[in-house]
Amino acid sequence: MKDLILGVDPGSRNTGFGVVEVSGSRVSHVEHGVITLKESWPLPERLKQLQAELHNLYTRYEIRTTVVEKIFFGKNADSAFKLGHARGVCLLVSAQHGSEVAEYAARYVKKCVTGSGAASKDHVQMVVFNLLRVAQSVAKFDASDALALALTHSRVREVEARLKRAMEGSV
């Protein structure tokens, strides 16, 4: 059974996205990129553009699951609120398109992908691109972080399926 997973690294200026296809235990790269929102635009205009760009992704692909990075508390409250608004748009568009939503913290994703929750963005990007056989190019970390989210969810789901099969076998 083939399944498309969209990873989203939300931001009020740059939102990374990554689409992977899961077929059994095989995960393959479909697309990744960054939705760039002009800082000079008022926040409502940026959120409107983010909604439109995400809608286009859901229209192009039959995405069954969306994985969004959990919010973290930084030092700047204004930035955190803007991030929260962008994250809300991501969750809303996902719900509008009937996509299941999963959320993971950045440290968990780093640990799942690289083995270390303190891994650098460079290291995460290298591992993700190697695992998904994506040509090493100059890519924004927002995009590789989004792919890491999608990859993490595919792994979590595979482990959950194995545990379920094991539990059913022991009954």
C-alpha angles and dihedrals in degrees: 000000000000119000132180120219123192118204116200127193100190125213138156091234104022125023116186121210134187129181122201131178119223120202112172105310093336117104120190135182118251106167142329136184148128129270103217118205118193112248089214090064118092112256094252090055091049091050091049090052091047090053092050094048093048090047088056090054092052090047093052096045134037095234113188099178132032120197117200127187113247115244119259127202112246130179096264113073093191091056091047091053092049090048089050091054092051090047089051090054090051092052093045095051090047091053092046089057095045094247120154112239129221126179131202134178117244093243091053091051092049090049092048094048102037106016092247127085088204096055117140122247088247091056093047091050093049094049094045093049091047094048093048094039093237116162110255103250137148100284129164115252089236089069097045090046089054091051088049089055092052091046092049092052092049089053095046091049092049092051091048090051092050091049091049091051090048092050092048090050092053095052 
